[in-house]
Amino acid sequence: MKYRCAALLFIACCLKAKNSSTLPESTYLNTSNWYESSWLGVYFESSNSWTYQIDLGWLYIPFSNTEIFWMYHADLKWLLTTSSIYPWVYVNEIKGWRYYLPNYGFYNADTKKWSSQSELLAEYTQNDTDLYTSAHYSSGAITSNNEISSWFDRSLQINGLQLFVAAGVGGQTAVPDEWAKKIAQTVKLLTNPNSDGINIPSQEKMIQVLQGATGTWHAGYPTAQRLAYGGGADYSPNPLMDEGIVMYSGYRNLDNYMMNDMVWYRNSSDGEVNNVGDNDITEVLEHLMHTIHLFGVPGAVSGSADALQWDPEFHSGWQTSELYFAMKEAVNNEVFSLKDYGDENINSPHTYAVSAKEYLYLLNFGMWEYGQEFWENGTLAPEWNDNARSPSGVQQNNPLGFALFNNYINPVLSKPSLTDLRTIFQDNDGGVSGYQSD
């Protein structure tokens, strides 16, 4: 018996020592170089970085990093995934995500269709000249910038919008570069000229408006989006308070930009640090929409500057604008509530200005059916009625808002896919941006 136990112990030690160089946490299957990964499945490992995965076949895996896992397939070329999102794979040749199941093929969440490998390969041969590009669309790199203020030390320009990235100041940690890239990638998704329904000349005009280009309504004042860490109270002094502003040298340089809300990394405004990916998506989209709706969309489509008069200090005809009447209809039909806005009177200039940006964001979420996906428990009632969380619901209960969106927002803002958003923003600050600068 003792010899049998010794033999078993010897075998166990040998099995334990047989580690995979591709995925060290994999289980050795007691057969020459065959392993099983909890997420990649069963595979055979050669000695030259080539791996045979039981479903996908031969893959070249140049290095092992489960958070950014690149693999080269002889036919499909480069594929990207991570241990937390597989079987979602990013197919580099078509710049898109597919959900892979061996018995079904590759699922496209946008078209809700499965494709075989040969059908997927057919997408590779589509004429790349069909993808529109122009000088208006530019993806900048993150660069040091000491001209913003001591609160921010980096900037990135993406499709007409400047991103200002907070430094490690006021006792707070600096915003990571990767968070800035996630925001930049989201802007790219929102300003994709190749998306269905986009009017490219109008979208290019929107980018010019954001830039504050000559001839636009805020010429000389480019649009910026600030990115900071946690919440204002996490900084000492608080840069959101009047007494704190003066303590950050150069802060008044921000007066040269059109700005609105902050996008917070690991938002702590509600007392607890956010670790939920879907909450990040809501945070980012809401505040990017505020910025773009206010300082980019008006002036893009012909007639939109008059239709979207949101600032009574600047727009003298705000009470005769299409935005005003769409909001008033939404309030009267109990689609949109002014309960938490100023004096709750749409005819008060301050209340109108504050509620206008919120209305446009909520309308946009309703038309894209994002509220059901990203709001807590799928609802924001009573601020936004559940009966207006879809295009048909908006059309029925706020027809003027439905027309407003289709006339002025839909032609210039592209709807990101849920797959793209949830790949970028995952729980516990996971996910990859996929952002590439020009």
C-alpha positions as CSV (number, residue, x, y, z in Angstrom):
1,M,0.0,0.0,0.0
2,K,2.8,2.4,0.8
3,Y,4.3,1.9,-2.6
4,R,1.0,2.6,-4.3
5,C,0.6,5.8,-2.3
6,A,4.1,6.9,-3.2
7,A,3.4,6.3,-6.8
8,L,0.2,8.3,-6.6
9,L,2.1,11.1,-4.9
10,F,4.7,11.0,-7.6
11,I,2.0,11.3,-10.3
12,A,0.3,14.1,-8.5
13,C,3.6,16.0,-8.2
14,C,4.2,15.6,-11.9
15,L,0.7,16.8,-12.8
16,K,1.1,19.8,-10.6
17,A,4.4,20.7,-12.2
18,K,3.0,20.5,-15.7
19,N,1.9,24.2,-16.1
20,S,0.6,25.8,-19.3
21,S,2.7,28.6,-20.7
22,T,-0.3,30.1,-22.4
23,L,-2.6,30.2,-19.3
24,P,-0.8,29.1,-16.2
25,E,-4.0,28.7,-14.2
26,S,-5.3,26.0,-16.6
27,T,-5.7,22.3,-15.6
28,Y,-3.3,19.8,-17.1
29,L,-5.4,16.9,-18.6
30,N,-2.7,14.2,-18.1
31,T,-2.3,13.9,-21.8
32,S,0.7,15.4,-23.7
33,N,0.4,19.2,-23.6
34,W,-3.4,19.2,-23.4
35,Y,-5.0,21.6,-20.9
36,E,-8.4,23.0,-19.9
37,S,-9.0,26.6,-19.1
38,S,-12.0,27.7,-17.1
39,W,-12.8,30.3,-19.8
40,L,-11.0,29.3,-23.0
41,G,-11.9,25.7,-22.8
42,V,-9.8,22.7,-23.9
43,Y,-6.6,23.3,-25.9
44,F,-3.3,21.8,-27.0
45,E,-0.1,23.8,-26.5
46,S,2.8,23.6,-28.8
47,S,6.3,24.8,-28.2
48,N,6.2,27.8,-30.6
49,S,3.3,29.9,-29.3
50,W,0.8,28.1,-31.5
51,T,-2.2,26.6,-29.6
52,Y,-4.9,24.3,-30.9
53,Q,-8.2,25.3,-29.3
54,I,-10.8,22.5,-29.6
55,D,-13.4,24.8,-31.2
56,L,-11.5,27.6,-32.9
57,G,-8.6,25.5,-34.2
58,W,-5.0,26.6,-34.5
59,L,-4.3,30.0,-32.8
60,Y,-1.1,32.0,-32.5
61,I,-0.9,33.5,-29.0
62,P,2.2,35.7,-28.8
63,F,1.9,36.4,-25.0
64,S,-0.3,35.5,-22.1
65,N,-2.4,38.3,-20.6
66,T,-5.9,37.4,-19.7
67,E,-7.0,41.0,-19.5
68,I,-5.9,41.8,-23.1
69,F,-5.8,38.4,-24.8
70,W,-4.8,38.6,-28.5
71,M,-4.9,35.5,-30.7
72,Y,-4.2,35.1,-34.4
73,H,-6.4,32.8,-36.5
74,A,-5.2,31.7,-39.9
75,D,-8.5,32.7,-41.5
76,L,-10.1,35.2,-39.1
77,K,-6.8,37.0,-38.4
78,W,-6.4,38.9,-35.2
79,L,-9.1,38.4,-32.4
80,L,-9.1,40.1,-29.1
81,T,-10.9,39.0,-25.9
82,T,-10.4,38.8,-22.1
83,S,-11.0,36.1,-19.5
84,S,-14.0,38.1,-18.2
85,I,-15.8,38.6,-21.5
86,Y,-15.1,35.5,-23.6
87,P,-16.8,34.1,-25.7
88,W,-17.2,37.7,-26.9
89,V,-14.3,38.4,-29.3
90,Y,-13.3,41.5,-31.0
91,V,-12.7,40.8,-34.7
92,N,-10.1,43.2,-35.8
93,E,-10.7,42.9,-39.6
94,I,-14.2,44.3,-39.2
95,K,-13.7,46.4,-36.1
96,G,-16.6,44.7,-34.4
97,W,-17.6,42.4,-31.6
98,R,-19.0,38.9,-32.0
99,Y,-20.3,36.3,-29.6
100,Y,-18.9,32.9,-30.5
101,L,-20.5,29.6,-29.9
102,P,-19.2,26.5,-31.7
103,N,-22.6,25.1,-32.7
104,Y,-24.0,28.5,-33.9
105,G,-21.1,30.6,-35.1
106,F,-20.6,34.3,-34.5
107,Y,-23.5,36.4,-33.1
108,N,-23.8,40.1,-34.1
109,A,-25.7,41.9,-31.3
110,D,-26.6,44.8,-33.5
111,T,-28.3,42.8,-36.3
112,K,-29.3,40.0,-33.9
113,K,-28.1,37.4,-36.4
114,W,-25.7,34.5,-36.3
115,S,-23.0,34.0,-39.0
116,S,-20.9,31.0,-39.9
117,Q,-17.2,31.5,-40.2
118,S,-17.5,31.7,-44.0
119,E,-20.2,34.3,-43.7
120,L,-18.1,36.3,-41.2
121,L,-15.2,36.1,-43.6
122,A,-17.4,37.5,-46.4
123,E,-17.7,40.7,-44.3
124,Y,-13.9,41.1,-44.5
125,T,-14.2,41.6,-48.3
126,Q,-16.6,44.5,-48.2
127,N,-15.2,47.5,-49.8
128,D,-13.3,49.6,-47.2
129,T,-13.9,52.7,-49.3
130,D,-17.5,52.5,-48.1
131,L,-16.3,53.7,-44.7
132,Y,-16.3,57.4,-44.6
133,T,-13.4,59.4,-43.3
134,S,-12.4,63.1,-43.5
135,A,-10.2,65.6,-41.8
136,H,-13.1,66.6,-39.5
137,Y,-12.8,63.3,-37.6
138,S,-9.6,63.1,-35.6
139,S,-8.5,61.0,-32.6
140,G,-5.8,62.6,-30.7
141,A,-3.3,61.1,-28.2
142,I,-3.2,62.0,-24.5
143,T,-0.7,64.9,-24.1
144,S,0.7,66.9,-21.2
145,N,-1.0,70.2,-21.0
146,N,0.0,72.8,-18.5
147,E,-2.2,75.6,-19.9
148,I,-5.5,74.3,-18.6
149,S,-5.1,74.9,-14.8
150,S,-3.3,73.1,-12.0
151,W,-6.4,70.9,-11.6
152,F,-5.9,69.3,-15.0
153,D,-2.5,68.2,-16.4
154,R,-3.5,66.3,-19.6
155,S,-5.7,66.7,-22.6
156,L,-7.0,64.7,-25.5
157,Q,-8.9,66.0,-28.6
158,I,-11.5,63.7,-30.1
159,N,-13.8,64.8,-33.0
160,G,-14.0,68.4,-32.0
161,L,-14.2,67.9,-28.2
162,Q,-11.4,68.6,-25.8
163,L,-11.1,66.2,-22.9
164,F,-9.3,67.7,-19.8
165,V,-7.9,65.0,-17.4
166,A,-7.5,65.8,-13.7
167,A,-4.0,65.6,-12.2
168,G,-3.0,64.2,-8.8
169,V,-3.8,67.4,-6.8
170,G,-5.8,68.4,-3.8
171,G,-4.9,65.1,-2.0
172,Q,-6.7,63.1,-4.8
173,T,-5.2,60.5,-7.2
174,A,-4.8,61.4,-10.8
175,V,-7.4,60.2,-13.3
176,P,-5.9,57.2,-15.2
177,D,-5.1,57.6,-18.9
178,E,-7.2,54.5,-19.6
179,W,-10.3,56.2,-18.3
180,A,-9.6,59.2,-20.6
181,K,-9.3,56.7,-23.5
182,K,-12.6,55.1,-22.5
183,I,-14.3,58.5,-22.7
184,A,-12.6,59.2,-26.0
185,Q,-13.8,55.9,-27.4
186,T,-17.3,56.6,-26.3
187,V,-17.2,60.0,-28.1
188,K,-16.0,58.2,-31.2
189,L,-19.0,55.8,-30.9
190,L,-21.3,58.8,-30.5
191,T,-19.9,60.5,-33.6
192,N,-19.5,57.6,-36.0
193,P,-20.1,58.9,-39.6
194,N,-20.6,55.3,-40.8
195,S,-23.6,54.6,-38.5
196,D,-27.0,54.2,-40.0
197,G,-29.0,57.3,-40.4
198,I,-26.2,59.8,-39.9
199,N,-26.2,62.9,-42.1
200,I,-22.5,63.3,-42.6
201,P,-22.4,67.0,-43.6
202,S,-24.5,67.8,-40.5
203,Q,-22.3,65.7,-38.3
204,E,-19.2,67.4,-39.6
205,K,-20.9,70.7,-38.9
206,M,-21.6,69.6,-35.3
207,I,-17.8,68.8,-34.9
208,Q,-17.1,72.3,-36.2
209,V,-19.6,73.8,-33.7
210,L,-17.9,71.8,-30.9
211,Q,-14.6,73.2,-32.0
212,G,-15.8,76.7,-31.9
213,A,-14.8,77.2,-35.5
214,T,-15.2,80.5,-37.3
215,G,-18.8,81.1,-38.3
216,T,-20.3,78.9,-35.6
217,W,-22.4,80.3,-32.8
218,H,-19.6,80.0,-30.1
219,A,-16.7,80.7,-32.4
220,G,-13.4,81.1,-30.6
221,Y,-14.7,79.1,-27.6
222,P,-14.0,75.4,-28.1
223,T,-16.0,72.8,-26.2
224,A,-14.3,70.9,-23.3
225,Q,-15.3,68.0,-21.2
226,R,-13.7,67.7,-17.8
227,L,-12.7,64.3,-16.3
228,A,-12.1,64.2,-12.6
229,Y,-11.8,61.6,-9.8
230,G,-14.5,60.7,-7.3
231,G,-16.3,63.9,-6.5
232,G,-15.6,67.5,-5.6
233,A,-15.5,66.8,-1.9
234,D,-12.6,64.3,-2.5
235,Y,-10.4,67.3,-3.3
236,S,-9.0,69.7,-0.8
237,P,-9.9,72.4,-1.5
238,N,-13.0,71.5,-3.4
239,P,-12.6,72.9,-6.9
240,L,-16.4,73.1,-7.4
241,M,-16.7,75.6,-4.6
242,D,-16.1,79.4,-5.1
243,E,-13.5,79.4,-2.3
244,G,-11.8,76.3,-3.8
245,I,-11.6,77.6,-7.4
246,V,-9.2,80.4,-6.6
247,M,-6.8,77.9,-5.0
248,Y,-6.1,76.1,-8.3
249,S,-3.8,78.3,-10.4
250,G,-5.0,79.0,-13.9
251,Y,-8.5,77.8,-13.2
252,R,-9.9,80.9,-14.9
253,N,-8.4,79.7,-18.1
254,L,-11.4,77.4,-18.3
255,D,-13.5,80.4,-18.9
256,N,-12.2,80.2,-22.5
257,Y,-14.1,77.0,-23.1
258,M,-17.7,76.0,-23.4
259,M,-18.3,73.4,-20.6
260,N,-21.0,71.9,-18.6
261,D,-20.9,68.8,-16.3
262,M,-18.0,66.7,-15.1
263,V,-17.5,63.0,-16.0
264,W,-16.3,61.4,-12.7
265,Y,-14.0,58.4,-12.6
266,R,-15.1,56.1,-9.8
267,N,-17.9,58.4,-8.9
268,S,-18.3,59.0,-5.1
269,S,-20.9,61.7,-5.3
270,D,-23.5,59.6,-3.6
271,G,-21.2,58.6,-0.7
272,E,-20.1,55.3,-2.0
273,V,-17.5,54.7,-4.8
274,N,-19.2,53.3,-7.9
275,N,-17.9,49.9,-9.0
276,V,-20.7,48.9,-11.4
277,G,-20.0,49.0,-15.1
278,D,-23.6,49.9,-16.2
279,N,-23.5,52.8,-13.8
280,D,-20.3,54.0,-15.4
281,I,-22.1,53.9,-18.8
282,T,-24.9,56.0,-17.5
283,E,-22.5,58.5,-15.9
284,V,-20.4,58.9,-19.1
285,L,-23.3,59.0,-21.6
286,E,-25.4,61.4,-19.5
287,H,-22.7,64.0,-19.1
288,L,-21.2,63.6,-22.6
289,M,-24.8,64.1,-23.9
290,H,-25.2,67.2,-21.8
291,T,-22.0,68.7,-23.4
292,I,-22.7,67.6,-27.0
293,H,-26.5,68.4,-26.8
294,L,-25.8,71.9,-25.6
295,F,-22.6,72.9,-27.5
296,G,-22.6,70.7,-30.6
297,V,-26.1,69.7,-31.8
298,P,-27.5,73.3,-32.0
299,G,-26.2,74.7,-35.3
300,A,-25.5,71.3,-36.9
301,V,-28.7,70.5,-38.8
302,S,-30.2,73.4,-40.7
303,G,-32.6,75.1,-38.4
304,S,-31.4,73.5,-35.2
305,A,-29.9,76.6,-33.7
306,D,-33.3,78.2,-33.6
307,A,-35.1,75.0,-32.7
308,L,-32.9,74.1,-29.7
309,Q,-32.7,77.4,-27.8
310,W,-31.8,76.2,-24.3
311,D,-30.1,79.2,-22.7
312,P,-32.4,82.2,-21.9
313,E,-29.3,84.4,-21.3
314,F,-28.2,83.8,-24.8
315,H,-31.4,82.8,-26.7
316,S,-34.0,85.6,-26.7
317,G,-36.6,83.4,-28.5
318,W,-36.4,80.4,-26.1
319,Q,-40.1,80.5,-25.3
320,T,-41.0,80.1,-29.0
321,S,-38.5,77.4,-29.8
322,E,-39.3,73.8,-30.7
323,L,-37.4,72.6,-27.6
324,Y,-39.6,74.7,-25.3
325,F,-42.8,73.4,-26.8
326,A,-41.6,69.8,-26.8
327,M,-40.6,70.1,-23.1
328,K,-43.9,71.8,-22.2
329,E,-45.8,69.0,-23.9
330,A,-43.7,66.4,-22.0
331,V,-44.4,68.2,-18.7
332,N,-48.2,68.5,-19.4
333,N,-48.4,64.8,-20.4
334,E,-46.5,63.8,-17.3
335,V,-43.7,62.3,-19.3
336,F,-41.1,64.7,-17.8
337,S,-41.3,66.0,-14.2
338,L,-39.8,69.4,-13.1
339,K,-40.2,68.5,-9.5
340,D,-36.4,68.7,-8.7
341,Y,-35.7,71.6,-11.0
342,G,-35.6,75.1,-9.5
343,D,-39.1,76.5,-8.9
344,E,-40.6,73.8,-11.1
345,N,-41.8,76.5,-13.6
346,I,-40.8,75.9,-17.2
347,N,-41.2,79.6,-17.8
348,S,-38.6,80.6,-15.2
349,P,-35.3,81.2,-17.2
350,H,-33.1,79.4,-14.7
351,T,-35.5,76.4,-14.4
352,Y,-35.8,76.1,-18.1
353,A,-32.0,76.2,-18.7
354,V,-31.3,73.5,-16.1
355,S,-34.1,71.3,-17.2
356,A,-33.5,71.6,-20.9
357,K,-30.3,69.7,-20.8
358,E,-31.8,67.0,-18.7
359,Y,-34.8,66.7,-21.0
360,L,-32.6,66.3,-24.0
361,Y,-30.6,63.5,-22.3
362,L,-33.8,61.7,-21.1
363,L,-35.4,62.0,-24.5
364,N,-32.2,60.6,-26.1
365,F,-32.1,57.7,-23.7
366,G,-35.8,57.0,-24.4
367,M,-35.4,57.0,-28.1
368,W,-32.4,54.7,-27.9
369,E,-34.1,52.5,-25.3
370,Y,-31.1,52.9,-23.0
371,G,-33.1,53.7,-19.9
372,Q,-34.4,50.2,-19.7
373,E,-30.8,49.0,-19.9
374,F,-28.9,51.3,-17.7
375,W,-31.2,53.1,-15.2
376,E,-31.5,51.3,-11.8
377,N,-34.2,48.7,-12.1
378,G,-34.8,50.1,-15.6
379,T,-36.7,53.2,-14.5
380,L,-36.3,56.8,-13.7
381,A,-39.9,57.5,-12.9
382,P,-41.3,60.0,-12.0
383,E,-38.6,62.2,-13.5
384,W,-39.1,60.4,-16.8
385,N,-42.2,58.3,-17.2
386,D,-41.8,54.6,-18.0
387,N,-44.3,55.0,-20.9
388,A,-41.6,57.0,-22.8
389,R,-38.6,54.6,-22.7
390,S,-38.9,53.5,-26.3
391,P,-39.4,55.3,-29.6
392,S,-43.0,54.2,-29.8
393,G,-43.7,55.4,-26.3
394,V,-42.1,58.8,-27.0
395,Q,-44.0,59.1,-30.2
396,Q,-47.3,58.4,-28.4
397,N,-46.8,60.5,-25.3
398,N,-44.4,63.2,-26.4
399,P,-44.8,63.5,-30.2
400,L,-43.1,66.9,-30.3
401,G,-40.1,65.4,-28.6
402,F,-40.2,62.5,-31.0
403,A,-40.0,65.0,-33.9
404,L,-37.3,67.0,-32.2
405,F,-35.1,64.0,-31.8
406,N,-35.5,62.8,-35.3
407,N,-35.0,66.2,-36.9
408,Y,-32.0,67.4,-35.0
409,I,-30.3,64.7,-32.9
410,N,-30.7,61.5,-34.8
411,P,-28.9,62.9,-37.9
412,V,-25.8,63.8,-36.0
413,L,-25.4,61.4,-33.0
414,S,-24.8,57.7,-33.6
415,K,-26.1,55.1,-31.2
416,P,-23.3,52.9,-29.6
417,S,-24.1,49.2,-29.4
418,L,-24.7,47.7,-26.0
419,T,-21.8,45.3,-26.7
420,D,-19.3,48.0,-27.3
421,L,-20.4,49.9,-24.2
422,R,-20.3,46.9,-21.9
423,T,-16.9,45.8,-23.3
424,I,-15.5,49.2,-22.5
425,F,-17.1,49.6,-19.0
426,Q,-17.2,46.6,-16.8
427,D,-17.6,46.1,-13.1
428,N,-14.8,47.0,-10.8
429,D,-13.2,49.3,-13.4
430,G,-12.7,46.4,-15.8
431,G,-13.0,46.5,-19.6
432,V,-10.7,47.8,-22.3
433,S,-11.2,51.1,-24.2
434,G,-10.0,49.9,-27.6
435,Y,-9.1,53.5,-28.3
436,Q,-6.5,54.2,-31.0
437,S,-5.2,57.7,-31.8
438,D,-4.5,58.7,-35.3
